[in-house]
């Protein structure tokens, strides 16, 4: 095990020599014994000892406390003060430098060694704790979700970079503030603020999910849609030490969902309008054909008439991605699929069509009907869910959006 390296700063040469002898006798490595604060600073920065024994009262412009303060601003080295006497102001300044111990002159070798060992142990524990915190902060900041932690009083102890960006508070400003002030939330349906999840977690000692429609009020007053959860921080000993909230900004997702809903409503309205038009057209055709048939019967010498077949066409509406949005009852009967089964499926999965002349399937039905625009396709057969082949005529018509772009197709299937 490497011997601890000690720097002695003492302007009394006899005392300095005595301390060196005691330390070396106990196995410590003394890198130097210097009489001034200036020399102490230079050696501390250059040699990085494990510990500095610093006399509080030194001759020269820089006393021990000033030297310790200067060293502390450059490198992290524990300091143990040596003092026989000092005025109140010097002692106040010494305490402000956060020393790792005091030794009152004169002192025994055992007292010297035990103070150094305690100081080194404390310094090592603080170093490990600092490294652990730095590692934890790095890990927390690398997490995509925003994180806010609070102590048992509900005051902020940590925020990662993602939380800073969403909330608008710098972590150094937020630490120590009430979590309800920094993480202020409300529900979409109510303007009033709701109970902060940190409070409920600390009270109930159990995790909670942020309810749907949670709105975060940022530092600038902007409202952000978020989702996430809060949980208690309970170490192995079972004692509650705080709470943490993990959340993410879902504003863009909510906007996209709203736009998609608006788009689908518009598509369904267009489909309904076109379906109504087709029904009116079919009623007109049916009436016209019936009148023609009656006139033909009145003048015919024979009996009989056309074979009975369905007059209602199957109407299938698809969106721009080729997925089925709506099918009418006639299409349900033709294909064998109910509306709820067909909706959301690709067209090709529900509608299988073959060429009656060759018996070969139409491989890419969607591309075929798209290429025809307002076209009609004959000599086709629809393969139903049960496997039957029904001769059909297939017509397609594009659905245009508000900007004139094609947002879907209406397929009309007639039994031939």
Buried (B, 14 or more C-beta within 10 A) or exposed (E): EEEBBBBBBBBBEEBBEBBBEBBEEBEBEBBBBBBBBBBBBEBBEEEEBBBBBBBBBBEEEBBBBBBBBBBBEEEEBBBBBBBEEBEEEBBEBBEEBEBBBBBEEEBEBEEBBEBBBEBBEEBEEEEEEEEEEEEEBEEBBEEEBBBBBBBEEBBBBBBBBBBBEBBBBEBEEBBEBBBBBBBBBBBEEEEEEBEBBBBBBBEEEEEBEBEEBBBBBBBEEEEBBBBBBBBBBEEEEEEBEBBBBBBBBBBEEBEEEEEEEEBBEBBEEBBEEBBEEBBEEBEEEEEEEEEEEEEEEEEEEEEEEEEEEEEBBBBBBBBBEBBBBBBBEBBBBBBBBEEEBBBEBBBBEBBBBBEBEEEEBBEEBBEBBBEBEEEEBEBBBBBBEEEEBBEBBBBBBBBEBEEEEEBBBBBBBBBB
